[in-house]
Amino acid sequence: MPAGPVRHLLVLGGTTEGRALAAALDGRPSLRVTSSLAGRVAQPRLPVGEVRIGGFGGADGLADWLRAERVDAVVDATHPFAAGISHNAALAAASTGVPLLVLRRPGFTPVEGDRWLPVPSLAAAAELLPLRGERVFLTTGRQSVAAFAHVVGAHFIARSVDPPEPPLPPSFEVLLDRGPFTIAGEEELLRRLAVDVLVTKDSGGAATAPKLTAARGLGLPVIIVERPPVPEGVPVVPDVEGAVRWLEQRG
Ligand code: NAP
């Protein structure tokens, strides 16, 4: 296992936390930070510092990259639902001996007045629809719209950064936007679109929480997809400060 100070850190990003971590470490002497993005979004918000974009070619490709670039530590700051890259990172860390930390923001916590229907997957969310033959506000991300393509009897309004690709539900419209959103803005939107049910993921984070507060205020049900588990045996911190501490403890 590589020992001693971390000279080259790989941050697997594509998230607010990934950008915040790169910013927090920017300018540290003798530390090279490379942020990695998948390349899914046409115009991504870029972290400060060195950035690489695109897949590694599976766990083996990532392991090769870690060796070739002499990476001393990896922080997996990817989205809580990006289970594929997190799995690959755990495998690559195990095969190379490079220390790995998962930076995962806490999930949403229900409060009084919430009408949440937790489900284990997008497929299970689709199975619940239509609840009452209604208008569905879908905020599960562009890549997940296909999971609802077979649902008839509901009208879908999907909000995403870039347009989703087919297959799409028969009754469907898209709203291109990206957070952060406000509670007042979300309430106005849910009213204007006459939304009957919200479908979302338990992503956590302040940028997208306002829709849940707005749904509560309007008494709307929320179908909420639960998170995939973090790979077993990998240490997890909930915030950027925790990741910086972990790094500093490594020397
Ligand atoms: P995923 O299913 O876990 O990953 C699929 C493949 O995409 C990975 O095997 C890897 O390709 C590549 N990849 C993913 N993240 C990468 C990264 N940071 N750097 C380099 N390659 C990456 O991922 P996803 O759910 O499609 O999400 C893609 C990215 O968008 C993630 O970085 C995530 O942080 C961000 N994001 C995701 C969501 C979401 O809801 N899923 C929401 C907001 C942001 P190879 O196997 O070729 O290495």
py3Dmol code that shows the C-alpha trace and the ligand (Angstrom):
import py3Dmol

protein = """\
ATOM      1  CA  MET A   1       0.000   0.000   0.000  1.00  0.00           C
ATOM      2  CA  PRO A   2       1.375   3.460  -0.863  1.00  0.00           C
ATOM      3  CA  ALA A   3       2.491   5.237   2.320  1.00  0.00           C
ATOM      4  CA  GLY A   4       3.524   8.772   3.188  1.00  0.00           C
ATOM      5  CA  PRO A   5       2.108  12.107   2.128  1.00  0.00           C
ATOM      6  CA  VAL A   6      -0.518  12.344  -0.596  1.00  0.00           C
ATOM      7  CA  ARG A   7       1.088  14.025  -3.587  1.00  0.00           C
ATOM      8  CA  HIS A   8      -1.565  13.196  -6.144  1.00  0.00           C
ATOM      9  CA  LEU A   9      -5.249  12.969  -5.201  1.00  0.00           C
ATOM     10  CA  LEU A  10      -7.967  11.841  -7.592  1.00  0.00           C
ATOM     11  CA  VAL A  11     -11.411  13.285  -6.861  1.00  0.00           C
ATOM     12  CA  LEU A  12     -14.212  11.429  -8.612  1.00  0.00           C
ATOM     13  CA  GLY A  13     -16.703  14.252  -8.960  1.00  0.00           C
ATOM     14  CA  GLY A  14     -19.636  15.555 -10.931  1.00  0.00           C
ATOM     15  CA  THR A  15     -21.193  16.940  -7.748  1.00  0.00           C
ATOM     16  CA  THR A  16     -21.296  20.082  -5.603  1.00  0.00           C
ATOM     17  CA  GLU A  17     -19.128  18.245  -3.047  1.00  0.00           C
ATOM     18  CA  GLY A  18     -16.545  17.290  -5.665  1.00  0.00           C
ATOM     19  CA  ARG A  19     -16.185  20.919  -6.714  1.00  0.00           C
ATOM     20  CA  ALA A  20     -16.088  22.122  -3.106  1.00  0.00           C
ATOM     21  CA  LEU A  21     -13.356  19.624  -2.231  1.00  0.00           C
ATOM     22  CA  ALA A  22     -11.223  20.687  -5.212  1.00  0.00           C
ATOM     23  CA  ALA A  23     -11.688  24.318  -4.146  1.00  0.00           C
ATOM     24  CA  ALA A  24     -10.800  23.554  -0.515  1.00  0.00           C
ATOM     25  CA  LEU A  25      -7.550  21.877  -1.561  1.00  0.00           C
ATOM     26  CA  ASP A  26      -6.624  24.350  -4.271  1.00  0.00           C
ATOM     27  CA  GLY A  27      -3.187  25.898  -3.859  1.00  0.00           C
ATOM     28  CA  ARG A  28      -1.889  23.445  -1.257  1.00  0.00           C
ATOM     29  CA  PRO A  29       1.835  23.111  -1.805  1.00  0.00           C
ATOM     30  CA  SER A  30       3.033  19.708  -3.032  1.00  0.00           C
ATOM     31  CA  LEU A  31      -0.492  18.422  -3.630  1.00  0.00           C
ATOM     32  CA  ARG A  32      -1.731  17.724  -7.134  1.00  0.00           C
ATOM     33  CA  VAL A  33      -5.514  17.308  -7.336  1.00  0.00           C
ATOM     34  CA  THR A  34      -7.150  15.849 -10.425  1.00  0.00           C
ATOM     35  CA  SER A  35     -10.939  16.019 -10.626  1.00  0.00           C
ATOM     36  CA  SER A  36     -12.660  13.492 -12.848  1.00  0.00           C
ATOM     37  CA  LEU A  37     -16.020  13.961 -14.543  1.00  0.00           C
ATOM     38  CA  ALA A  38     -17.972  11.368 -16.498  1.00  0.00           C
ATOM     39  CA  GLY A  39     -18.805  13.750 -19.340  1.00  0.00           C
ATOM     40  CA  ARG A  40     -22.577  13.229 -19.164  1.00  0.00           C
ATOM     41  CA  VAL A  41     -23.500  16.931 -19.046  1.00  0.00           C
ATOM     42  CA  ALA A  42     -22.871  19.005 -22.179  1.00  0.00           C
ATOM     43  CA  GLN A  43     -21.685  22.064 -20.261  1.00  0.00           C
ATOM     44  CA  PRO A  44     -20.576  20.877 -16.834  1.00  0.00           C
ATOM     45  CA  ARG A  45     -19.757  23.167 -13.947  1.00  0.00           C
ATOM     46  CA  LEU A  46     -16.022  22.658 -13.787  1.00  0.00           C
ATOM     47  CA  PRO A  47     -14.056  22.349 -10.553  1.00  0.00           C
ATOM     48  CA  VAL A  48     -10.982  24.522 -10.071  1.00  0.00           C
ATOM     49  CA  GLY A  49      -7.659  22.955 -10.954  1.00  0.00           C
ATOM     50  CA  GLU A  50      -6.839  19.985 -13.131  1.00  0.00           C
ATOM     51  CA  VAL A  51      -9.821  18.192 -14.686  1.00  0.00           C
ATOM     52  CA  ARG A  52     -10.113  15.059 -16.813  1.00  0.00           C
ATOM     53  CA  ILE A  53     -13.361  14.088 -18.512  1.00  0.00           C
ATOM     54  CA  GLY A  54     -14.669  10.676 -19.580  1.00  0.00           C
ATOM     55  CA  GLY A  55     -14.847   7.100 -18.317  1.00  0.00           C
ATOM     56  CA  PHE A  56     -11.744   5.107 -17.376  1.00  0.00           C
ATOM     57  CA  GLY A  57     -12.882   1.872 -18.989  1.00  0.00           C
ATOM     58  CA  GLY A  58     -14.214  -0.023 -15.955  1.00  0.00           C
ATOM     59  CA  ALA A  59     -12.458  -0.923 -12.700  1.00  0.00           C
ATOM     60  CA  ASP A  60      -9.370  -2.235 -14.507  1.00  0.00           C
ATOM     61  CA  GLY A  61      -9.095   0.958 -16.552  1.00  0.00           C
ATOM     62  CA  LEU A  62      -9.343   3.020 -13.393  1.00  0.00           C
ATOM     63  CA  ALA A  63      -6.699   0.861 -11.675  1.00  0.00           C
ATOM     64  CA  ASP A  64      -4.381   1.365 -14.672  1.00  0.00           C
ATOM     65  CA  TRP A  65      -4.977   5.118 -14.491  1.00  0.00           C
ATOM     66  CA  LEU A  66      -4.177   5.207 -10.757  1.00  0.00           C
ATOM     67  CA  ARG A  67      -0.893   3.398 -11.385  1.00  0.00           C
ATOM     68  CA  ALA A  68       0.072   5.409 -14.478  1.00  0.00           C
ATOM     69  CA  GLU A  69      -0.652   8.754 -12.823  1.00  0.00           C
ATOM     70  CA  ARG A  70       0.911   7.704  -9.496  1.00  0.00           C
ATOM     71  CA  VAL A  71      -2.224   8.499  -7.522  1.00  0.00           C
ATOM     72  CA  ASP A  72      -1.735   8.289  -3.740  1.00  0.00           C
ATOM     73  CA  ALA A  73      -5.390   8.553  -2.674  1.00  0.00           C
ATOM     74  CA  VAL A  74      -8.880   8.667  -4.150  1.00  0.00           C
ATOM     75  CA  VAL A  75     -11.945  10.500  -2.864  1.00  0.00           C
ATOM     76  CA  ASP A  76     -15.147   9.219  -4.406  1.00  0.00           C
ATOM     77  CA  ALA A  77     -17.306  12.347  -4.260  1.00  0.00           C
ATOM     78  CA  THR A  78     -19.719  11.135  -6.942  1.00  0.00           C
ATOM     79  CA  HIS A  79     -23.480  11.389  -6.715  1.00  0.00           C
ATOM     80  CA  PRO A  80     -25.110   8.969  -4.225  1.00  0.00           C
ATOM     81  CA  PHE A  81     -26.849   7.252  -7.168  1.00  0.00           C
ATOM     82  CA  ALA A  82     -23.714   6.855  -9.289  1.00  0.00           C
ATOM     83  CA  ALA A  83     -23.302   3.285  -8.024  1.00  0.00           C
ATOM     84  CA  GLY A  84     -21.307   2.040 -11.015  1.00  0.00           C
ATOM     85  CA  ILE A  85     -18.322   4.328 -10.600  1.00  0.00           C
ATOM     86  CA  SER A  86     -18.361   3.870  -6.801  1.00  0.00           C
ATOM     87  CA  HIS A  87     -18.224   0.096  -7.263  1.00  0.00           C
ATOM     88  CA  ASN A  88     -15.377   0.457  -9.771  1.00  0.00           C
ATOM     89  CA  ALA A  89     -13.497   2.791  -7.428  1.00  0.00           C
ATOM     90  CA  ALA A  90     -13.733   0.233  -4.600  1.00  0.00           C
ATOM     91  CA  LEU A  91     -12.429  -2.545  -6.877  1.00  0.00           C
ATOM     92  CA  ALA A  92      -9.613  -0.389  -8.270  1.00  0.00           C
ATOM     93  CA  ALA A  93      -8.581   0.755  -4.786  1.00  0.00           C
ATOM     94  CA  ALA A  94      -8.510  -2.846  -3.586  1.00  0.00           C
ATOM     95  CA  SER A  95      -6.422  -4.051  -6.529  1.00  0.00           C
ATOM     96  CA  THR A  96      -3.894  -1.180  -6.403  1.00  0.00           C
ATOM     97  CA  GLY A  97      -3.763  -0.584  -2.641  1.00  0.00           C
ATOM     98  CA  VAL A  98      -4.544   3.102  -3.145  1.00  0.00           C
ATOM     99  CA  PRO A  99      -6.542   4.399  -0.136  1.00  0.00           C
ATOM    100  CA  LEU A 100     -10.159   5.293  -0.956  1.00  0.00           C
ATOM    101  CA  LEU A 101     -12.624   7.513   0.890  1.00  0.00           C
ATOM    102  CA  VAL A 102     -16.281   8.001  -0.005  1.00  0.00           C
ATOM    103  CA  LEU A 103     -17.600  11.535   0.454  1.00  0.00           C
ATOM    104  CA  ARG A 104     -21.366  11.118   0.542  1.00  0.00           C
ATOM    105  CA  ARG A 105     -23.752  13.840   1.611  1.00  0.00           C
ATOM    106  CA  PRO A 106     -26.489  12.692   4.016  1.00  0.00           C
ATOM    107  CA  GLY A 107     -29.833  11.706   2.531  1.00  0.00           C
ATOM    108  CA  PHE A 108     -33.069  13.633   2.986  1.00  0.00           C
ATOM    109  CA  THR A 109     -34.844  13.235   6.329  1.00  0.00           C
ATOM    110  CA  PRO A 110     -38.651  13.200   6.423  1.00  0.00           C
ATOM    111  CA  VAL A 111     -40.383  15.628   8.758  1.00  0.00           C
ATOM    112  CA  GLU A 112     -43.962  15.925   9.954  1.00  0.00           C
ATOM    113  CA  GLY A 113     -46.324  16.586   7.094  1.00  0.00           C
ATOM    114  CA  ASP A 114     -44.279  14.738   4.476  1.00  0.00           C
ATOM    115  CA  ARG A 115     -46.234  12.201   2.418  1.00  0.00           C
ATOM    116  CA  TRP A 116     -43.308  10.066   1.234  1.00  0.00           C
ATOM    117  CA  LEU A 117     -43.595   6.728  -0.470  1.00  0.00           C
ATOM    118  CA  PRO A 118     -40.070   5.206  -0.335  1.00  0.00           C
ATOM    119  CA  VAL A 119     -39.235   2.670  -3.060  1.00  0.00           C
ATOM    120  CA  PRO A 120     -36.049   0.664  -3.643  1.00  0.00           C
ATOM    121  CA  SER A 121     -35.605   1.436  -7.350  1.00  0.00           C
ATOM    122  CA  LEU A 122     -36.779   3.460 -10.333  1.00  0.00           C
ATOM    123  CA  ALA A 123     -38.622   0.360 -11.576  1.00  0.00           C
ATOM    124  CA  ALA A 124     -40.524   0.197  -8.286  1.00  0.00           C
ATOM    125  CA  ALA A 125     -41.360   3.908  -8.603  1.00  0.00           C
ATOM    126  CA  ALA A 126     -42.753   3.302 -12.093  1.00  0.00           C
ATOM    127  CA  GLU A 127     -44.856   0.421 -10.753  1.00  0.00           C
ATOM    128  CA  LEU A 128     -46.652   2.777  -8.360  1.00  0.00           C
ATOM    129  CA  LEU A 129     -47.767   5.026 -11.230  1.00  0.00           C
ATOM    130  CA  PRO A 130     -50.269   6.252 -12.055  1.00  0.00           C
ATOM    131  CA  LEU A 131     -51.339   6.738  -8.469  1.00  0.00           C
ATOM    132  CA  ARG A 132     -54.554   8.484  -9.487  1.00  0.00           C
ATOM    133  CA  GLY A 133     -54.173   9.147 -13.221  1.00  0.00           C
ATOM    134  CA  GLU A 134     -52.201  12.258 -12.607  1.00  0.00           C
ATOM    135  CA  ARG A 135     -49.535  14.722 -13.562  1.00  0.00           C
ATOM    136  CA  VAL A 136     -46.127  13.522 -12.432  1.00  0.00           C
ATOM    137  CA  PHE A 137     -43.145  15.784 -11.795  1.00  0.00           C
ATOM    138  CA  LEU A 138     -40.054  13.666 -12.426  1.00  0.00           C
ATOM    139  CA  THR A 139     -36.735  14.896 -11.004  1.00  0.00           C
ATOM    140  CA  THR A 140     -34.798  11.646 -11.081  1.00  0.00           C
ATOM    141  CA  GLY A 141     -32.407  12.768 -13.820  1.00  0.00           C
ATOM    142  CA  ARG A 142     -32.236  12.549 -17.575  1.00  0.00           C
ATOM    143  CA  GLN A 143     -30.910   8.985 -17.652  1.00  0.00           C
ATOM    144  CA  SER A 144     -33.755   7.608 -15.564  1.00  0.00           C
ATOM    145  CA  VAL A 145     -36.689   8.755 -17.724  1.00  0.00           C
ATOM    146  CA  ALA A 146     -36.534   5.508 -19.722  1.00  0.00           C
ATOM    147  CA  ALA A 147     -37.608   3.591 -16.594  1.00  0.00           C
ATOM    148  CA  PHE A 148     -41.019   5.305 -16.936  1.00  0.00           C
ATOM    149  CA  ALA A 149     -41.371   4.898 -20.714  1.00  0.00           C
ATOM    150  CA  HIS A 150     -43.981   2.136 -20.422  1.00  0.00           C
ATOM    151  CA  VAL A 151     -46.256   4.009 -18.000  1.00  0.00           C
ATOM    152  CA  VAL A 152     -49.573   5.007 -19.544  1.00  0.00           C
ATOM    153  CA  GLY A 153     -52.329   7.021 -17.894  1.00  0.00           C
ATOM    154  CA  ALA A 154     -50.007   9.649 -16.421  1.00  0.00           C
ATOM    155  CA  HIS A 155     -48.517  12.826 -17.847  1.00  0.00           C
ATOM    156  CA  PHE A 156     -44.820  13.246 -17.073  1.00  0.00           C
ATOM    157  CA  ILE A 157     -43.008  16.545 -16.683  1.00  0.00           C
ATOM    158  CA  ALA A 158     -39.300  15.767 -16.347  1.00  0.00           C
ATOM    159  CA  ARG A 159     -36.826  18.361 -15.135  1.00  0.00           C
ATOM    160  CA  SER A 160     -33.228  17.812 -16.203  1.00  0.00           C
ATOM    161  CA  VAL A 161     -30.072  19.705 -17.133  1.00  0.00           C
ATOM    162  CA  ASP A 162     -29.927  18.244 -20.652  1.00  0.00           C
ATOM    163  CA  PRO A 163     -32.828  16.714 -22.619  1.00  0.00           C
ATOM    164  CA  PRO A 164     -33.530  13.020 -21.967  1.00  0.00           C
ATOM    165  CA  GLU A 165     -33.228  10.585 -24.848  1.00  0.00           C
ATOM    166  CA  PRO A 166     -35.844   8.035 -25.945  1.00  0.00           C
ATOM    167  CA  PRO A 167     -37.534   5.844 -24.894  1.00  0.00           C
ATOM    168  CA  LEU A 168     -39.852   8.378 -23.264  1.00  0.00           C
ATOM    169  CA  PRO A 169     -43.337   7.961 -21.749  1.00  0.00           C
ATOM    170  CA  PRO A 170     -46.194   8.489 -24.245  1.00  0.00           C
ATOM    171  CA  SER A 171     -47.398  11.630 -22.452  1.00  0.00           C
ATOM    172  CA  PHE A 172     -44.288  13.631 -21.700  1.00  0.00           C
ATOM    173  CA  GLU A 173     -42.749  17.079 -21.582  1.00  0.00           C
ATOM    174  CA  VAL A 174     -39.338  18.273 -20.472  1.00  0.00           C
ATOM    175  CA  LEU A 175     -38.291  21.277 -18.433  1.00  0.00           C
ATOM    176  CA  LEU A 176     -34.616  22.121 -18.861  1.00  0.00           C
ATOM    177  CA  ASP A 177     -33.177  23.633 -15.705  1.00  0.00           C
ATOM    178  CA  ARG A 178     -30.557  23.069 -13.045  1.00  0.00           C
ATOM    179  CA  GLY A 179     -30.435  23.908  -9.364  1.00  0.00           C
ATOM    180  CA  PRO A 180     -30.035  25.363  -6.892  1.00  0.00           C
ATOM    181  CA  PHE A 181     -33.778  25.952  -6.541  1.00  0.00           C
ATOM    182  CA  THR A 182     -35.766  27.928  -3.948  1.00  0.00           C
ATOM    183  CA  ILE A 183     -38.795  26.859  -1.918  1.00  0.00           C
ATOM    184  CA  ALA A 184     -40.917  29.714  -3.281  1.00  0.00           C
ATOM    185  CA  GLY A 185     -39.846  28.933  -6.844  1.00  0.00           C
ATOM    186  CA  GLU A 186     -40.597  25.233  -6.453  1.00  0.00           C
ATOM    187  CA  GLU A 187     -44.021  25.920  -4.917  1.00  0.00           C
ATOM    188  CA  GLU A 188     -44.909  28.225  -7.759  1.00  0.00           C
ATOM    189  CA  LEU A 189     -43.742  25.645 -10.297  1.00  0.00           C
ATOM    190  CA  LEU A 190     -45.646  22.736  -8.731  1.00  0.00           C
ATOM    191  CA  ARG A 191     -48.812  24.850  -8.655  1.00  0.00           C
ATOM    192  CA  ARG A 192     -48.412  26.195 -12.187  1.00  0.00           C
ATOM    193  CA  LEU A 193     -47.789  22.732 -13.616  1.00  0.00           C
ATOM    194  CA  ALA A 194     -50.718  21.347 -11.560  1.00  0.00           C
ATOM    195  CA  VAL A 195     -48.482  18.546 -10.295  1.00  0.00           C
ATOM    196  CA  ASP A 196     -50.204  15.703  -8.411  1.00  0.00           C
ATOM    197  CA  VAL A 197     -47.167  13.643  -7.446  1.00  0.00           C
ATOM    198  CA  LEU A 198     -43.410  14.179  -7.301  1.00  0.00           C
ATOM    199  CA  VAL A 199     -40.942  11.397  -8.118  1.00  0.00           C
ATOM    200  CA  THR A 200     -37.410  11.945  -6.910  1.00  0.00           C
ATOM    201  CA  LYS A 201     -34.290  10.250  -5.592  1.00  0.00           C
ATOM    202  CA  ASP A 202     -32.965  10.444  -2.049  1.00  0.00           C
ATOM    203  CA  SER A 203     -30.045  12.480  -3.317  1.00  0.00           C
ATOM    204  CA  GLY A 204     -29.744  14.729  -0.276  1.00  0.00           C
ATOM    205  CA  GLY A 205     -28.140  18.154  -0.493  1.00  0.00           C
ATOM    206  CA  ALA A 206     -29.413  21.667  -0.127  1.00  0.00           C
ATOM    207  CA  ALA A 207     -29.606  22.454  -3.839  1.00  0.00           C
ATOM    208  CA  THR A 208     -32.559  20.170  -4.541  1.00  0.00           C
ATOM    209  CA  ALA A 209     -34.264  19.897  -1.116  1.00  0.00           C
ATOM    210  CA  PRO A 210     -36.657  22.844  -1.724  1.00  0.00           C
ATOM    211  CA  LYS A 211     -38.932  20.707  -3.934  1.00  0.00           C
ATOM    212  CA  LEU A 212     -39.584  18.438  -0.941  1.00  0.00           C
ATOM    213  CA  THR A 213     -40.474  21.385   1.262  1.00  0.00           C
ATOM    214  CA  ALA A 214     -42.727  22.729  -1.479  1.00  0.00           C
ATOM    215  CA  ALA A 215     -44.434  19.326  -1.910  1.00  0.00           C
ATOM    216  CA  ARG A 216     -45.020  19.162   1.853  1.00  0.00           C
ATOM    217  CA  GLY A 217     -46.553  22.632   1.828  1.00  0.00           C
ATOM    218  CA  LEU A 218     -48.916  21.643  -0.958  1.00  0.00           C
ATOM    219  CA  GLY A 219     -49.707  18.255   0.624  1.00  0.00           C
ATOM    220  CA  LEU A 220     -48.375  16.353  -2.422  1.00  0.00           C
ATOM    221  CA  PRO A 221     -47.229  12.728  -2.260  1.00  0.00           C
ATOM    222  CA  VAL A 222     -43.554  12.109  -3.055  1.00  0.00           C
ATOM    223  CA  ILE A 223     -42.323   8.808  -4.444  1.00  0.00           C
ATOM    224  CA  ILE A 224     -38.724   8.724  -3.274  1.00  0.00           C
ATOM    225  CA  VAL A 225     -36.172   6.255  -4.590  1.00  0.00           C
ATOM    226  CA  GLU A 226     -33.846   5.005  -1.849  1.00  0.00           C
ATOM    227  CA  ARG A 227     -30.060   5.149  -2.248  1.00  0.00           C
ATOM    228  CA  PRO A 228     -27.905   2.262  -3.355  1.00  0.00           C
ATOM    229  CA  PRO A 229     -25.501   1.163  -0.588  1.00  0.00           C
ATOM    230  CA  VAL A 230     -21.919   2.435  -0.365  1.00  0.00           C
ATOM    231  CA  PRO A 231     -19.409  -0.335  -1.261  1.00  0.00           C
ATOM    232  CA  GLU A 232     -18.650  -2.465   1.793  1.00  0.00           C
ATOM    233  CA  GLY A 233     -15.601  -1.689   3.912  1.00  0.00           C
ATOM    234  CA  VAL A 234     -14.918   1.763   2.418  1.00  0.00           C
ATOM    235  CA  PRO A 235     -14.733   4.654   4.934  1.00  0.00           C
ATOM    236  CA  VAL A 236     -17.401   7.326   4.450  1.00  0.00           C
ATOM    237  CA  VAL A 237     -17.530  10.993   5.467  1.00  0.00           C
ATOM    238  CA  PRO A 238     -20.577  13.243   5.081  1.00  0.00           C
ATOM    239  CA  ASP A 239     -18.863  16.488   4.097  1.00  0.00           C
ATOM    240  CA  VAL A 240     -15.849  18.221   2.580  1.00  0.00           C
ATOM    241  CA  GLU A 241     -14.351  18.998   6.008  1.00  0.00           C
ATOM    242  CA  GLY A 242     -14.308  15.273   6.789  1.00  0.00           C
ATOM    243  CA  ALA A 243     -12.555  14.535   3.507  1.00  0.00           C
ATOM    244  CA  VAL A 244      -9.906  17.210   4.154  1.00  0.00           C
ATOM    245  CA  ARG A 245      -9.300  15.770   7.649  1.00  0.00           C
ATOM    246  CA  TRP A 246      -8.941  12.257   6.208  1.00  0.00           C
ATOM    247  CA  LEU A 247      -6.396  13.554   3.727  1.00  0.00           C
ATOM    248  CA  GLU A 248      -4.428  15.480   6.346  1.00  0.00           C
ATOM    249  CA  GLN A 249      -4.299  12.396   8.563  1.00  0.00           C
ATOM    250  CA  ARG A 250      -2.497  10.599   5.756  1.00  0.00           C
ATOM    251  CA  GLY A 251       0.427  13.011   6.143  1.00  0.00           C
TER     252      GLY A 251
END
"""
ligand_1 = """\
48
NAP
P -22.447 5.524 -12.960
O -23.616 4.834 -13.532
O -22.028 5.206 -11.589
O -21.165 5.311 -13.869
C -21.216 4.767 -15.173
C -19.862 4.954 -15.816
O -19.612 6.330 -16.068
C -18.713 4.516 -14.939
O -18.515 3.120 -15.006
C -17.575 5.308 -15.541
O -17.192 4.783 -16.798
C -18.242 6.628 -15.841
N -18.139 7.587 -14.745
C -19.076 7.907 -13.802
N -18.643 8.889 -13.009
C -17.391 9.193 -13.434
C -16.437 10.165 -13.042
N -16.664 11.008 -12.020
N -15.254 10.200 -13.726
C -15.009 9.360 -14.756
N -15.893 8.440 -15.190
C -17.078 8.371 -14.543
O -22.627 7.105 -13.081
P -23.913 7.979 -13.456
O -24.994 7.706 -12.476
O -24.142 7.845 -14.915
O -23.330 9.424 -13.135
C -22.323 9.980 -13.954
C -21.713 11.174 -13.243
O -22.703 12.156 -13.027
C -21.101 10.840 -11.892
O -19.802 11.348 -11.873
C -21.987 11.523 -10.880
O -21.266 12.099 -9.824
C -22.709 12.572 -11.697
N -24.113 12.725 -11.293
C -24.943 11.660 -11.278
C -26.256 11.804 -10.878
C -27.192 10.619 -10.787
O -28.355 10.815 -10.386
N -26.769 9.401 -11.100
C -26.727 13.061 -10.503
C -25.856 14.174 -10.542
C -24.548 13.976 -10.940
P -15.973 3.753 -16.955
O -16.486 2.442 -16.474
O -15.661 3.804 -18.408
O -14.851 4.277 -16.099
"""
view = py3Dmol.view(width=600, height=400)
view.addModel(protein, "pdb")
view.setStyle({"model": 0}, {"cartoon": {"style": "trace"}})
view.addModel(ligand_1, "xyz")
view.setStyle({"model": 1}, {"stick": {}})
view.zoomTo()
view.show()
